[in-house]
C-alpha cells in the first residue's frame, strides 16, 4: 500500500517542525468491519483505509477503496453518510462522471472506451479538505501511456472539477 502524497507531506511537515525527530510509525491496524465502509484498517495516525465491493453500471464488482481523514478516533457519521450517499447515487452519477472522464483525455473517444480501459478499483478520499469533501480517483490503462489517474472532486450530485495526474 502506498502512502498518499498528502499524508507524506504531513509527515514531512511534522519532521520539519520537530527537527527531524523520528516520525510516528504508520501502521495498518485492522478494525472491525463497518457496515457502510466495509473492511477497514487504521493507519495509527489520522486516517482509515476501507474497502467495499459494490456493483456499478460499468462493472458488477468494483472495489471502492476509501481513504477517510479523521480528527478523532474513527470516521464521523457525516463521512459515513457521504460514502453511503455516493454508493446509493452512483448509478445516477455515472453518466456525468463518464462524460467528464471522456472529456479529460483525447485518447478516449466513447463511453464504451472509457469503460473498457477503466480499472475495477475506484479510490475515494473523504475528509481531506472538509469533513464531507469527496474525491474520486479513477485509474485507466491507456494504450501508449500506461496507467493514468483521473481525479474528480464531487459535492452532492455535482462534479466540481476534474484533472488528470501528470
C-alpha positions in Angstrom: 0.0 0.0 0.0 1.5 3.3 -1.0 1.2 6.3 1.3 -0.8 9.2 -0.3 1.1 12.3 -1.1 -1.0 14.4 1.3 0.0 12.1 4.2 3.6 12.1 3.1 3.5 15.9 3.2 2.0 15.8 6.7 4.8 13.5 7.8 7.4 15.8 6.2 5.9 18.8 7.9 5.9 17.0 11.2 9.6 16.2 10.7 10.4 19.8 9.9 8.6 21.1 13.0 10.3 18.6 15.3 13.8 19.0 13.9 13.7 15.7 12.1 12.8 13.7 15.2 11.6 10.1 14.5 8.3 10.1 12.8 5.4 8.1 14.4 5.3 4.7 12.8 2.4 4.5 10.3 0.8 1.1 10.8 -2.1 -0.8 9.3 -4.2 -1.7 12.4 -7.2 -3.8 11.5 -10.5 -2.6 12.9 -13.9 -4.2 13.0 -15.7 -4.1 9.6 -18.0 -1.2 9.1 -21.5 -2.0 7.6 -21.2 1.1 5.4 -17.4 1.4 4.7 -16.6 -2.3 4.6 -13.3 -3.8 5.7 -11.1 -1.1 7.4 -7.7 -0.5 8.8 -6.5 2.5 10.8 -3.0 3.9 10.0 -2.3 4.7 13.6 -2.1 8.4 12.9 -5.0 10.2 11.2 -6.8 8.1 8.6 -8.8 5.0 7.9 -8.5 2.9 4.7 -11.5 0.9 3.9 -12.6 -1.4 1.0 -16.1 -2.3 -0.1 -17.1 -4.2 -3.2 -20.3 -2.9 -4.9 -21.9 -3.2 -8.4 -21.8 -0.2 -10.7 -23.1 0.5 -14.2 -19.7 -0.1 -15.7 -18.7 -3.3 -13.7 -20.5 -5.8 -11.5 -17.7 -5.8 -8.9 -16.0 -2.5 -8.2 -13.7 -2.1 -5.2 -14.5 1.3 -3.6 -11.2 1.8 -1.8 -11.8 4.7 0.6 -9.4 6.8 2.5 -11.0 8.8 5.3 -9.1 11.6 7.1 -10.1 11.7 10.7 -9.7 14.2 13.5 -10.8 11.8 16.3 -10.7 8.1 16.8 -12.8 7.0 13.8 -14.7 8.2 10.7 -17.5 10.5 11.6 -21.2 9.8 11.0 -21.1 12.6 8.3 -18.2 10.9 6.5 -20.0 7.6 6.5 -23.2 9.3 5.2 -21.1 10.9 2.4 -19.8 7.4 1.4 -23.2 5.8 1.7 -24.8 8.6 -0.5 -22.0 8.0 -3.1 -22.9 4.3 -3.3 -26.6 5.0 -3.3 -26.4 7.7 -6.0 -23.5 6.2 -8.1 -25.8 4.8 -10.8 -27.3 8.3 -11.3 -23.9 10.0 -11.1 -22.2 7.6 -13.6 -23.4 9.3 -16.9 -21.9 12.7 -15.9 -18.8 11.0 -14.5 -18.3 9.1 -17.7 -18.8 12.2 -19.8 -16.3 14.1 -17.7 -13.7 11.3 -17.9 -14.3 11.2 -21.7 -13.7 14.9 -22.0 -10.5 14.8 -20.0 -8.4 12.8 -22.4 -8.3 12.9 -26.2 -7.4 9.2 -26.5 -10.8 8.3 -25.1 -13.4 8.6 -27.8 -16.5 7.0 -26.4 -18.2 6.0 -23.1 -17.6 2.3 -24.2 -13.9 3.0 -24.5 -13.9 4.8 -21.1 -15.5 1.7 -19.5 -13.1 -0.7 -21.4 -9.9 1.0 -20.0 -11.3 1.7 -16.5 -9.8 -0.2 -13.5 -12.2 -2.1 -11.3 -10.9 -0.1 -8.3 -12.1 3.4 -7.5 -10.2 5.3 -4.9 -12.4 7.5 -2.7 -10.9 10.2 -0.5 -13.2 11.7 2.2 -12.4 14.5 4.6 -9.2 15.8 3.2 -10.4 19.4 2.8 -13.6 19.4 4.9 -15.3 16.7 6.9 -17.5 15.9 3.9 -15.2 16.6 1.0 -15.3 13.8 -1.6 -12.8 13.0 -4.3 -12.9 10.0 -6.7 -9.8 8.7 -8.4 -10.2 6.6 -11.5 -7.3 4.6 -12.9 -7.1 3.9 -16.6 -4.7 1.7 -18.5 -4.3 3.7 -21.8 -2.6 2.4 -24.9 0.9 4.1 -25.4 0.6 5.8 -21.9 0.2 3.0 -19.4 -1.6 3.7 -16.2 -3.1 7.2 -15.7 -5.2 8.6 -12.8 -8.2 10.9 -13.2 -9.3 12.9 -10.2 -12.9 14.2 -9.8 -14.0 16.3 -6.8 -17.7 15.9 -6.2 -20.2 17.7 -4.0 -23.7 16.1 -3.8 -24.6 15.3 -7.4 -22.3 17.9 -8.9 -18.7 17.4 -10.3 -16.8 20.4 -9.1 -13.6 19.8 -11.0 -11.6 17.1 -12.8 -8.0 16.7 -13.6 -5.5 14.1 -14.9 -2.4 13.2 -12.9 0.7 14.1 -14.9 
